[in-house]
Amino acid sequence: MPKLKTHSGAAKRFRSTGGNKLRRNHAYTSHILTKKSRKRKRNLRHAALISPADEPRTRRLLPYA
């Protein structure tokens, strides 16, 4: 069977954790930051885990992660 291609857009956005879960960064962190509170911007810095509902779809995009 041939090798599977990794979806390059997904590879830039998600990475695997030690426990084989997928990490993602938060949205809404790149611009229009003046109206967002300091607390909100600080909490957006930390990575989050992908929702269990989205995980099978994302795993298909990242066959080797």
Predicted model as a PDB file, atoms N, CA, C, CB and O in Angstrom, pLDDT in the B-factor column:
MODEL        1                                                                  
ATOM      1  N   MET A   1       0.838  -1.185   0.000  1.00 89.00           N  
ATOM      2  CA  MET A   1       0.000   0.000   0.000  1.00 89.00           C  
ATOM      3  C   MET A   1       0.885   1.250   0.000  1.00 89.00           C  
ATOM      4  CB  MET A   1      -0.955  -0.003   1.222  1.00 89.00           C  
ATOM      5  O   MET A   1       1.905   1.283   0.688  1.00 89.00           O  
ATOM      6  N   PRO A   2       0.505   2.272  -0.760  1.00 94.00           N  
ATOM      7  CA  PRO A   2       1.363   3.464  -0.819  1.00 94.00           C  
ATOM      8  C   PRO A   2       1.320   4.265   0.477  1.00 94.00           C  
ATOM      9  CB  PRO A   2       0.946   4.354  -1.983  1.00 94.00           C  
ATOM     10  O   PRO A   2       0.420   4.112   1.303  1.00 94.00           O  
ATOM     11  N   LYS A   3       2.314   5.115   0.622  1.00 95.00           N  
ATOM     12  CA  LYS A   3       2.345   5.995   1.783  1.00 95.00           C  
ATOM     13  C   LYS A   3       1.194   6.986   1.702  1.00 95.00           C  
ATOM     14  CB  LYS A   3       3.696   6.735   1.878  1.00 95.00           C  
ATOM     15  O   LYS A   3       0.776   7.369   0.609  1.00 95.00           O  
ATOM     16  N   LEU A   4       0.679   7.402   2.861  1.00 95.00           N  
ATOM     17  CA  LEU A   4      -0.397   8.387   2.913  1.00 95.00           C  
ATOM     18  C   LEU A   4       0.200   9.775   3.023  1.00 95.00           C  
ATOM     19  CB  LEU A   4      -1.352   8.110   4.096  1.00 95.00           C  
ATOM     20  O   LEU A   4       1.224   9.973   3.677  1.00 95.00           O  
ATOM     21  N   LYS A   5      -0.440  10.724   2.384  1.00 96.00           N  
ATOM     22  CA  LYS A   5       0.031  12.107   2.479  1.00 96.00           C  
ATOM     23  C   LYS A   5      -0.589  12.787   3.682  1.00 96.00           C  
ATOM     24  CB  LYS A   5      -0.298  12.890   1.195  1.00 96.00           C  
ATOM     25  O   LYS A   5      -1.779  12.634   3.958  1.00 96.00           O  
ATOM     26  N   THR A   6       0.232  13.539   4.392  1.00 96.00           N  
ATOM     27  CA  THR A   6      -0.234  14.354   5.500  1.00 96.00           C  
ATOM     28  C   THR A   6      -0.816  15.636   4.940  1.00 96.00           C  
ATOM     29  CB  THR A   6       0.910  14.652   6.503  1.00 96.00           C  
ATOM     30  O   THR A   6      -0.245  16.226   4.023  1.00 96.00           O  
ATOM     31  N   HIS A   7      -1.940  16.073   5.476  1.00 97.00           N  
ATOM     32  CA  HIS A   7      -2.530  17.345   5.073  1.00 97.00           C  
ATOM     33  C   HIS A   7      -1.667  18.453   5.645  1.00 97.00           C  
ATOM     34  CB  HIS A   7      -4.016  17.474   5.555  1.00 97.00           C  
ATOM     35  O   HIS A   7      -1.607  18.624   6.863  1.00 97.00           O  
ATOM     36  N   SER A   8      -0.995  19.211   4.783  1.00 97.00           N  
ATOM     37  CA  SER A   8       0.021  20.150   5.265  1.00 97.00           C  
ATOM     38  C   SER A   8      -0.588  21.288   6.078  1.00 97.00           C  
ATOM     39  CB  SER A   8       0.803  20.719   4.093  1.00 97.00           C  
ATOM     40  O   SER A   8       0.059  21.803   6.990  1.00 97.00           O  
ATOM     41  N   GLY A   9      -1.818  21.691   5.766  1.00 96.00           N  
ATOM     42  CA  GLY A   9      -2.473  22.735   6.560  1.00 96.00           C  
ATOM     43  C   GLY A   9      -2.745  22.260   7.971  1.00 96.00           C  
ATOM     44  O   GLY A   9      -2.575  23.014   8.929  1.00 96.00           O  
ATOM     45  N   ALA A  10      -3.170  21.008   8.104  1.00 96.00           N  
ATOM     46  CA  ALA A  10      -3.443  20.448   9.429  1.00 96.00           C  
ATOM     47  C   ALA A  10      -2.149  20.233  10.199  1.00 96.00           C  
ATOM     48  CB  ALA A  10      -4.211  19.125   9.308  1.00 96.00           C  
ATOM     49  O   ALA A  10      -2.119  20.406  11.417  1.00 96.00           O  
ATOM     50  N   ALA A  11      -1.079  19.859   9.501  1.00 96.00           N  
ATOM     51  CA  ALA A  11       0.205  19.609  10.163  1.00 96.00           C  
ATOM     52  C   ALA A  11       0.740  20.877  10.811  1.00 96.00           C  
ATOM     53  CB  ALA A  11       1.228  19.061   9.162  1.00 96.00           C  
ATOM     54  O   ALA A  11       1.435  20.805  11.825  1.00 96.00           O  
ATOM     55  N   LYS A  12       0.426  22.040  10.242  1.00 96.00           N  
ATOM     56  CA  LYS A  12       0.885  23.304  10.800  1.00 96.00           C  
ATOM     57  C   LYS A  12       0.059  23.723  12.016  1.00 96.00           C  
ATOM     58  CB  LYS A  12       0.834  24.390   9.739  1.00 96.00           C  
ATOM     59  O   LYS A  12       0.520  24.518  12.835  1.00 96.00           O  
ATOM     60  N   ARG A  13      -1.153  23.195  12.135  1.00 96.00           N  
ATOM     61  CA  ARG A  13      -2.064  23.651  13.172  1.00 96.00           C  
ATOM     62  C   ARG A  13      -2.161  22.728  14.376  1.00 96.00           C  
ATOM     63  CB  ARG A  13      -3.407  23.827  12.594  1.00 96.00           C  
ATOM     64  O   ARG A  13      -2.451  23.188  15.480  1.00 96.00           O  
ATOM     65  N   PHE A  14      -1.925  21.444  14.185  1.00 96.00           N  
ATOM     66  CA  PHE A  14      -2.103  20.482  15.264  1.00 96.00           C  
ATOM     67  C   PHE A  14      -0.804  19.738  15.512  1.00 96.00           C  
ATOM     68  CB  PHE A  14      -3.235  19.497  14.938  1.00 96.00           C  
ATOM     69  O   PHE A  14      -0.021  19.492  14.594  1.00 96.00           O  
ATOM     70  N   ARG A  15      -0.589  19.379  16.792  1.00 95.00           N  
ATOM     71  CA  ARG A  15       0.539  18.504  17.098  1.00 95.00           C  
ATOM     72  C   ARG A  15       0.102  17.523  18.178  1.00 95.00           C  
ATOM     73  CB  ARG A  15       1.792  19.326  17.557  1.00 95.00           C  
ATOM     74  O   ARG A  15      -0.834  17.769  18.939  1.00 95.00           O  
ATOM     75  N   SER A  16       0.804  16.420  18.212  1.00 95.00           N  
ATOM     76  CA  SER A  16       0.429  15.325  19.089  1.00 95.00           C  
ATOM     77  C   SER A  16       1.036  15.524  20.472  1.00 95.00           C  
ATOM     78  CB  SER A  16       0.873  13.983  18.495  1.00 95.00           C  
ATOM     79  O   SER A  16       2.131  16.072  20.595  1.00 95.00           O  
ATOM     80  N   THR A  17       0.331  15.082  21.519  1.00 94.00           N  
ATOM     81  CA  THR A  17       0.853  15.144  22.883  1.00 94.00           C  
ATOM     82  C   THR A  17       1.488  13.798  23.217  1.00 94.00           C  
ATOM     83  CB  THR A  17      -0.275  15.504  23.910  1.00 94.00           C  
ATOM     84  O   THR A  17       1.456  12.874  22.404  1.00 94.00           O  
ATOM     85  N   GLY A  18       2.059  13.689  24.399  1.00 94.00           N  
ATOM     86  CA  GLY A  18       2.668  12.433  24.814  1.00 94.00           C  
ATOM     87  C   GLY A  18       1.652  11.316  24.942  1.00 94.00           C  
ATOM     88  O   GLY A  18       1.968  10.155  24.684  1.00 94.00           O  
ATOM     89  N   GLY A  19       0.426  11.656  25.341  1.00 93.00           N  
ATOM     90  CA  GLY A  19      -0.625  10.656  25.501  1.00 93.00           C  
ATOM     91  C   GLY A  19      -1.401  10.408  24.225  1.00 93.00           C  
ATOM     92  O   GLY A  19      -2.491   9.838  24.260  1.00 93.00           O  
ATOM     93  N   ASN A  20      -0.844  10.833  23.092  1.00 93.00           N  
ATOM     94  CA  ASN A  20      -1.447  10.622  21.767  1.00 93.00           C  
ATOM     95  C   ASN A  20      -2.778  11.350  21.584  1.00 93.00           C  
ATOM     96  CB  ASN A  20      -1.655   9.146  21.532  1.00 93.00           C  
ATOM     97  O   ASN A  20      -3.660  10.877  20.867  1.00 93.00           O  
ATOM     98  N   LYS A  21      -2.913  12.507  22.240  1.00 95.00           N  
ATOM     99  CA  LYS A  21      -4.048  13.375  21.964  1.00 95.00           C  
ATOM    100  C   LYS A  21      -3.543  14.488  21.060  1.00 95.00           C  
ATOM    101  CB  LYS A  21      -4.686  13.945  23.288  1.00 95.00           C  
ATOM    102  O   LYS A  21      -2.336  14.620  20.862  1.00 95.00           O  
ATOM    103  N   LEU A  22      -4.441  15.286  20.512  1.00 96.00           N  
ATOM    104  CA  LEU A  22      -4.029  16.350  19.602  1.00 96.00           C  
ATOM    105  C   LEU A  22      -4.219  17.710  20.262  1.00 96.00           C  
ATOM    106  CB  LEU A  22      -4.822  16.276  18.284  1.00 96.00           C  
ATOM    107  O   LEU A  22      -5.274  18.004  20.825  1.00 96.00           O  
ATOM    108  N   ARG A  23      -3.174  18.533  20.179  1.00 97.00           N  
ATOM    109  CA  ARG A  23      -3.216  19.891  20.717  1.00 97.00           C  
ATOM    110  C   ARG A  23      -3.515  20.868  19.598  1.00 97.00           C  
ATOM    111  CB  ARG A  23      -1.886  20.256  21.414  1.00 97.00           C  
ATOM    112  O   ARG A  23      -3.171  20.632  18.440  1.00 97.00           O  
ATOM    113  N   ARG A  24      -4.158  21.965  19.954  1.00 97.00           N  
ATOM    114  CA  ARG A  24      -4.446  23.029  19.001  1.00 97.00           C  
ATOM    115  C   ARG A  24      -4.245  24.358  19.701  1.00 97.00           C  
ATOM    116  CB  ARG A  24      -5.891  22.910  18.429  1.00 97.00           C  
ATOM    117  O   ARG A  24      -4.295  24.439  20.928  1.00 97.00           O  
ATOM    118  N   ASN A  25      -4.017  25.395  18.915  1.00 96.00           N  
ATOM    119  CA  ASN A  25      -3.949  26.740  19.469  1.00 96.00           C  
ATOM    120  C   ASN A  25      -5.312  27.393  19.361  1.00 96.00           C  
ATOM    121  CB  ASN A  25      -2.878  27.586  18.749  1.00 96.00           C  
ATOM    122  O   ASN A  25      -6.136  27.001  18.534  1.00 96.00           O  
ATOM    123  N   HIS A  26      -5.545  28.389  20.198  1.00 96.00           N  
ATOM    124  CA  HIS A  26      -6.818  29.095  20.173  1.00 96.00           C  
ATOM    125  C   HIS A  26      -6.891  30.052  18.990  1.00 96.00           C  
ATOM    126  CB  HIS A  26      -7.030  29.855  21.478  1.00 96.00           C  
ATOM    127  O   HIS A  26      -5.875  30.547  18.502  1.00 96.00           O  
ATOM    128  N   ALA A  27      -8.108  30.296  18.547  1.00 95.00           N  
ATOM    129  CA  ALA A  27      -8.354  31.300  17.518  1.00 95.00           C  
ATOM    130  C   ALA A  27      -8.471  32.674  18.189  1.00 95.00           C  
ATOM    131  CB  ALA A  27      -9.646  30.962  16.700  1.00 95.00           C  
ATOM    132  O   ALA A  27      -8.436  32.782  19.415  1.00 95.00           O  
ATOM    133  N   TYR A  28      -8.609  33.703  17.378  1.00 95.00           N  
ATOM    134  CA  TYR A  28      -8.837  35.088  17.847  1.00 95.00           C  
ATOM    135  C   TYR A  28      -7.641  35.669  18.584  1.00 95.00           C  
ATOM    136  CB  TYR A  28     -10.049  35.135  18.756  1.00 95.00           C  
ATOM    137  O   TYR A  28      -7.822  36.438  19.528  1.00 95.00           O  
ATOM    138  N   THR A  29      -6.410  35.318  18.176  1.00 94.00           N  
ATOM    139  CA  THR A  29      -5.244  35.860  18.864  1.00 94.00           C  
ATOM    140  C   THR A  29      -4.377  36.728  17.968  1.00 94.00           C  
ATOM    141  CB  THR A  29      -4.419  34.743  19.423  1.00 94.00           C  
ATOM    142  O   THR A  29      -3.344  37.225  18.418  1.00 94.00           O  
ATOM    143  N   SER A  30      -4.766  36.926  16.713  1.00 93.00           N  
ATOM    144  CA  SER A  30      -3.821  37.553  15.797  1.00 93.00           C  
ATOM    145  C   SER A  30      -4.009  39.058  15.606  1.00 93.00           C  
ATOM    146  CB  SER A  30      -3.916  36.890  14.484  1.00 93.00           C  
ATOM    147  O   SER A  30      -3.022  39.774  15.437  1.00 93.00           O  
ATOM    148  N   HIS A  31      -5.231  39.551  15.628  1.00 95.00           N  
ATOM    149  CA  HIS A  31      -5.421  40.988  15.429  1.00 95.00           C  
ATOM    150  C   HIS A  31      -6.682  41.450  16.145  1.00 95.00           C  
ATOM    151  CB  HIS A  31      -5.500  41.328  13.925  1.00 95.00           C  
ATOM    152  O   HIS A  31      -7.427  40.639  16.695  1.00 95.00           O  
ATOM    153  N   ILE A  32      -6.915  42.757  16.133  1.00 95.00           N  
ATOM    154  CA  ILE A  32      -8.001  43.414  16.886  1.00 95.00           C  
ATOM    155  C   ILE A  32      -7.894  43.014  18.367  1.00 95.00           C  
ATOM    156  CB  ILE A  32      -9.417  43.019  16.301  1.00 95.00           C  
ATOM    157  O   ILE A  32      -8.857  42.545  18.975  1.00 95.00           O  
ATOM    158  N   LEU A  33      -6.700  43.215  18.920  1.00 95.00           N  
ATOM    159  CA  LEU A  33      -6.463  42.797  20.297  1.00 95.00           C  
ATOM    160  C   LEU A  33      -6.775  43.900  21.302  1.00 95.00           C  
ATOM    161  CB  LEU A  33      -5.029  42.351  20.460  1.00 95.00           C  
ATOM    162  O   LEU A  33      -6.827  43.638  22.503  1.00 95.00           O  
ATOM    163  N   THR A  34      -6.981  45.127  20.835  1.00 96.00           N  
ATOM    164  CA  THR A  34      -7.165  46.227  21.779  1.00 96.00           C  
ATOM    165  C   THR A  34      -8.494  46.118  22.522  1.00 96.00           C  
ATOM    166  CB  THR A  34      -7.087  47.562  21.051  1.00 96.00           C  
ATOM    167  O   THR A  34      -8.582  46.519  23.682  1.00 96.00           O  
ATOM    168  N   LYS A  35      -9.518  45.589  21.879  1.00 96.00           N  
ATOM    169  CA  LYS A  35     -10.823  45.497  22.549  1.00 96.00           C  
ATOM    170  C   LYS A  35     -10.952  44.264  23.440  1.00 96.00           C  
ATOM    171  CB  LYS A  35     -11.928  45.484  21.516  1.00 96.00           C  
ATOM    172  O   LYS A  35     -11.909  44.159  24.207  1.00 96.00           O  
ATOM    173  N   LYS A  36     -10.012  43.337  23.352  1.00 96.00           N  
ATOM    174  CA  LYS A  36     -10.070  42.137  24.178  1.00 96.00           C  
ATOM    175  C   LYS A  36      -9.388  42.404  25.513  1.00 96.00           C  
ATOM    176  CB  LYS A  36      -9.410  40.935  23.457  1.00 96.00           C  
ATOM    177  O   LYS A  36      -8.374  43.099  25.581  1.00 96.00           O  
ATOM    178  N   SER A  37      -9.954  41.849  26.557  1.00 97.00           N  
ATOM    179  CA  SER A  37      -9.410  42.104  27.892  1.00 97.00           C  
ATOM    180  C   SER A  37      -8.065  41.399  28.064  1.00 97.00           C  
ATOM    181  CB  SER A  37     -10.401  41.639  28.981  1.00 97.00           C  
ATOM    182  O   SER A  37      -7.739  40.459  27.340  1.00 97.00           O  
ATOM    183  N   ARG A  38      -7.309  41.871  29.025  1.00 97.00           N  
ATOM    184  CA  ARG A  38      -5.993  41.300  29.300  1.00 97.00           C  
ATOM    185  C   ARG A  38      -6.139  39.836  29.696  1.00 97.00           C  
ATOM    186  CB  ARG A  38      -5.270  42.095  30.413  1.00 97.00           C  
ATOM    187  O   ARG A  38      -5.349  38.992  29.272  1.00 97.00           O  
ATOM    188  N   LYS A  39      -7.143  39.537  30.503  1.00 97.00           N  
ATOM    189  CA  LYS A  39      -7.371  38.169  30.954  1.00 97.00           C  
ATOM    190  C   LYS A  39      -7.718  37.248  29.784  1.00 97.00           C  
ATOM    191  CB  LYS A  39      -8.489  38.137  31.996  1.00 97.00           C  
ATOM    192  O   LYS A  39      -7.244  36.113  29.721  1.00 97.00           O  
ATOM    193  N   ARG A  40      -8.533  37.730  28.871  1.00 96.00           N  
ATOM    194  CA  ARG A  40      -8.939  36.919  27.720  1.00 96.00           C  
ATOM    195  C   ARG A  40      -7.741  36.607  26.823  1.00 96.00           C  
ATOM    196  CB  ARG A  40     -10.032  37.642  26.910  1.00 96.00           C  
ATOM    197  O   ARG A  40      -7.576  35.475  26.370  1.00 96.00           O  
ATOM    198  N   LYS A  41      -6.908  37.619  26.571  1.00 96.00           N  
ATOM    199  CA  LYS A  41      -5.721  37.412  25.734  1.00 96.00           C  
ATOM    200  C   LYS A  41      -4.741  36.451  26.402  1.00 96.00           C  
ATOM    201  CB  LYS A  41      -5.028  38.752  25.444  1.00 96.00           C  
ATOM    202  O   LYS A  41      -4.121  35.628  25.729  1.00 96.00           O  
ATOM    203  N   ARG A  42      -4.601  36.554  27.707  1.00 97.00           N  
ATOM    204  CA  ARG A  42      -3.701  35.680  28.443  1.00 97.00           C  
ATOM    205  C   ARG A  42      -4.185  34.226  28.378  1.00 97.00           C  
ATOM    206  CB  ARG A  42      -3.585  36.142  29.906  1.00 97.00           C  
ATOM    207  O   ARG A  42      -3.376  33.311  28.223  1.00 97.00           O  
ATOM    208  N   ASN A  43      -5.486  34.015  28.493  1.00 96.00           N  
ATOM    209  CA  ASN A  43      -6.027  32.654  28.442  1.00 96.00           C  
ATOM    210  C   ASN A  43      -5.971  32.067  27.042  1.00 96.00           C  
ATOM    211  CB  ASN A  43      -7.458  32.641  28.941  1.00 96.00           C  
ATOM    212  O   ASN A  43      -5.930  30.846  26.890  1.00 96.00           O  
ATOM    213  N   LEU A  44      -5.967  32.910  26.014  1.00 96.00           N  
ATOM    214  CA  LEU A  44      -5.885  32.417  24.642  1.00 96.00           C  
ATOM    215  C   LEU A  44      -4.484  31.928  24.285  1.00 96.00           C  
ATOM    216  CB  LEU A  44      -6.308  33.505  23.677  1.00 96.00           C  
ATOM    217  O   LEU A  44      -4.305  31.213  23.299  1.00 96.00           O  
ATOM    218  N   ARG A  45      -3.485  32.318  25.094  1.00 95.00           N  
ATOM    219  CA  ARG A  45      -2.113  31.906  24.813  1.00 95.00           C  
ATOM    220  C   ARG A  45      -1.917  30.401  24.956  1.00 95.00           C  
ATOM    221  CB  ARG A  45      -1.158  32.633  25.732  1.00 95.00           C  
ATOM    222  O   ARG A  45      -1.145  29.801  24.208  1.00 95.00           O  
ATOM    223  N   HIS A  46      -2.608  29.794  25.908  1.00 95.00           N  
ATOM    224  CA  HIS A  46      -2.383  28.392  26.221  1.00 95.00           C  
ATOM    225  C   HIS A  46      -3.050  27.493  25.192  1.00 95.00           C  
ATOM    226  CB  HIS A  46      -2.899  28.067  27.618  1.00 95.00           C  
ATOM    227  O   HIS A  46      -4.158  27.771  24.734  1.00 95.00           O  
ATOM    228  N   ALA A  47      -2.369  26.424  24.837  1.00 95.00           N  
ATOM    229  CA  ALA A  47      -2.922  25.472  23.867  1.00 95.00           C  
ATOM    230  C   ALA A  47      -4.054  24.682  24.513  1.00 95.00           C  
ATOM    231  CB  ALA A  47      -1.821  24.511  23.341  1.00 95.00           C  
ATOM    232  O   ALA A  47      -4.116  24.554  25.735  1.00 95.00           O  
ATOM    233  N   ALA A  48      -4.941  24.155  23.683  1.00 96.00           N  
ATOM    234  CA  ALA A  48      -6.066  23.350  24.146  1.00 96.00           C  
ATOM    235  C   ALA A  48      -6.046  22.020  23.411  1.00 96.00           C  
ATOM    236  CB  ALA A  48      -7.418  24.089  23.925  1.00 96.00           C  
ATOM    237  O   ALA A  48      -5.308  21.845  22.442  1.00 96.00           O  
ATOM    238  N   LEU A  49      -6.858  21.092  23.876  1.00 97.00           N  
ATOM    239  CA  LEU A  49      -6.979  19.803  23.200  1.00 97.00           C  
ATOM    240  C   LEU A  49      -8.131  19.870  22.210  1.00 97.00           C  
ATOM    241  CB  LEU A  49      -7.193  18.650  24.220  1.00 97.00           C  
ATOM    242  O   LEU A  49      -9.089  20.621  22.396  1.00 97.00           O  
ATOM    243  N   ILE A  50      -8.019  19.070  21.154  1.00 96.00           N  
ATOM    244  CA  ILE A  50      -9.098  18.987  20.168  1.00 96.00           C  
ATOM    245  C   ILE A  50     -10.281  18.276  20.809  1.00 96.00           C  
ATOM    246  CB  ILE A  50      -8.632  18.242  18.871  1.00 96.00           C  
ATOM    247  O   ILE A  50     -10.103  17.350  21.600  1.00 96.00           O  
ATOM    248  N   SER A  51     -11.474  18.709  20.469  1.00 95.00           N  
ATOM    249  CA  SER A  51     -12.680  18.089  20.988  1.00 95.00           C  
ATOM    250  C   SER A  51     -12.756  16.629  20.531  1.00 95.00           C  
ATOM    251  CB  SER A  51     -13.932  18.870  20.532  1.00 95.00           C  
ATOM    252  O   SER A  51     -12.353  16.321  19.409  1.00 95.00           O  
ATOM    253  N   PRO A  52     -13.259  15.735  21.369  1.00 95.00           N  
ATOM    254  CA  PRO A  52     -13.365  14.317  20.977  1.00 95.00           C  
ATOM    255  C   PRO A  52     -14.206  14.102  19.727  1.00 95.00           C  
ATOM    256  CB  PRO A  52     -13.954  13.513  22.110  1.00 95.00           C  
ATOM    257  O   PRO A  52     -13.981  13.141  18.992  1.00 95.00           O  
ATOM    258  N   ALA A  53     -15.167  14.979  19.477  1.00 97.00           N  
ATOM    259  CA  ALA A  53     -16.001  14.858  18.281  1.00 97.00           C  
ATOM    260  C   ALA A  53     -15.210  15.153  17.008  1.00 97.00           C  
ATOM    261  CB  ALA A  53     -17.199  15.800  18.379  1.00 97.00           C  
ATOM    262  O   ALA A  53     -15.500  14.588  15.953  1.00 97.00           O  
ATOM    263  N   ASP A  54     -14.213  16.035  17.100  1.00 96.00           N  
ATOM    264  CA  ASP A  54     -13.423  16.410  15.925  1.00 96.00           C  
ATOM    265  C   ASP A  54     -12.202  15.519  15.715  1.00 96.00           C  
ATOM    266  CB  ASP A  54     -12.980  17.843  16.048  1.00 96.00           C  
ATOM    267  O   ASP A  54     -11.567  15.563  14.662  1.00 96.00           O  
ATOM    268  N   GLU A  55     -11.881  14.718  16.719  1.00 96.00           N  
ATOM    269  CA  GLU A  55     -10.627  13.968  16.654  1.00 96.00           C  
ATOM    270  C   GLU A  55     -10.559  12.965  15.498  1.00 96.00           C  
ATOM    271  CB  GLU A  55     -10.419  13.244  17.944  1.00 96.00           C  
ATOM    272  O   GLU A  55      -9.528  12.924  14.826  1.00 96.00           O  
ATOM    273  N   PRO A  56     -11.600  12.145  15.218  1.00 95.00           N  
ATOM    274  CA  PRO A  56     -11.471  11.196  14.105  1.00 95.00           C  
ATOM    275  C   PRO A  56     -11.215  11.879  12.763  1.00 95.00           C  
ATOM    276  CB  PRO A  56     -12.720  10.353  14.005  1.00 95.00           C  
ATOM    277  O   PRO A  56     -10.433  11.387  11.949  1.00 95.00           O  
ATOM    278  N   ARG A  57     -11.871  13.004  12.538  1.00 95.00           N  
ATOM    279  CA  ARG A  57     -11.687  13.731  11.281  1.00 95.00           C  
ATOM    280  C   ARG A  57     -10.270  14.276  11.174  1.00 95.00           C  
ATOM    281  CB  ARG A  57     -12.703  14.876  11.166  1.00 95.00           C  
ATOM    282  O   ARG A  57      -9.664  14.227  10.103  1.00 95.00           O  
ATOM    283  N   THR A  58      -9.746  14.788  12.265  1.00 96.00           N  
ATOM    284  CA  THR A  58      -8.402  15.357  12.262  1.00 96.00           C  
ATOM    285  C   THR A  58      -7.351  14.257  12.132  1.00 96.00           C  
ATOM    286  CB  THR A  58      -8.163  16.174  13.540  1.00 96.00           C  
ATOM    287  O   THR A  58      -6.328  14.459  11.479  1.00 96.00           O  
ATOM    288  N   ARG A  59      -7.585  13.106  12.740  1.00 95.00           N  
ATOM    289  CA  ARG A  59      -6.639  11.988  12.627  1.00 95.00           C  
ATOM    290  C   ARG A  59      -6.501  11.529  11.179  1.00 95.00           C  
ATOM    291  CB  ARG A  59      -7.089  10.812  13.510  1.00 95.00           C  
ATOM    292  O   ARG A  59      -5.429  11.091  10.762  1.00 95.00           O  
ATOM    293  N   ARG A  60      -7.589  11.628  10.414  1.00 96.00           N  
ATOM    294  CA  ARG A  60      -7.527  11.244   9.007  1.00 96.00           C  
ATOM    295  C   ARG A  60      -6.599  12.180   8.237  1.00 96.00           C  
ATOM    296  CB  ARG A  60      -8.933  11.254   8.382  1.00 96.00           C  
ATOM    297  O   ARG A  60      -5.938  11.757   7.288  1.00 96.00           O  
ATOM    298  N   LEU A  61      -6.545  13.452   8.643  1.00 96.00           N  
ATOM    299  CA  LEU A  61      -5.672  14.415   7.985  1.00 96.00           C  
ATOM    300  C   LEU A  61      -4.206  14.224   8.383  1.00 96.00           C  
ATOM    301  CB  LEU A  61      -6.118  15.830   8.315  1.00 96.00           C  
ATOM    302  O   LEU A  61      -3.302  14.592   7.633  1.00 96.00           O  
ATOM    303  N   LEU A  62      -3.976  13.646   9.568  1.00 95.00           N  
ATOM    304  CA  LEU A  62      -2.626  13.460  10.085  1.00 95.00           C  
ATOM    305  C   LEU A  62      -2.388  11.979  10.329  1.00 95.00           C  
ATOM    306  CB  LEU A  62      -2.408  14.277  11.387  1.00 95.00           C  
ATOM    307  O   LEU A  62      -2.417  11.548  11.482  1.00 95.00           O  
ATOM    308  N   PRO A  63      -2.156  11.191   9.304  1.00 93.00           N  
ATOM    309  CA  PRO A  63      -2.061   9.747   9.487  1.00 93.00           C  
ATOM    310  C   PRO A  63      -0.886   9.287  10.329  1.00 93.00           C  
ATOM    311  CB  PRO A  63      -1.984   9.096   8.172  1.00 93.00           C  
ATOM    312  O   PRO A  63      -0.932   8.187  10.880  1.00 93.00           O  
ATOM    313  N   TYR A  64       0.174  10.092  10.452  1.00 90.00           N  
ATOM    314  CA  TYR A  64       1.368   9.651  11.173  1.00 90.00           C  
ATOM    315  C   TYR A  64       1.582  10.397  12.480  1.00 90.00           C  
ATOM    316  CB  TYR A  64       2.580   9.816  10.301  1.00 90.00           C  
ATOM    317  O   TYR A  64       2.651  10.289  13.081  1.00 90.00           O  
ATOM    318  N   ALA A  65       0.588  11.152  12.932  1.00 84.00           N  
ATOM    319  CA  ALA A  65       0.733  11.921  14.180  1.00 84.00           C  
ATOM    320  C   ALA A  65       0.293  11.104  15.370  1.00 84.00           C  
ATOM    321  CB  ALA A  65      -0.074  13.220  14.117  1.00 84.00           C  
ATOM    322  O   ALA A  65       0.343  11.585  16.502  1.00 84.00           O  
TER     323      ALA A  65                                                      
ENDMDL                                                                          
END                                                                             
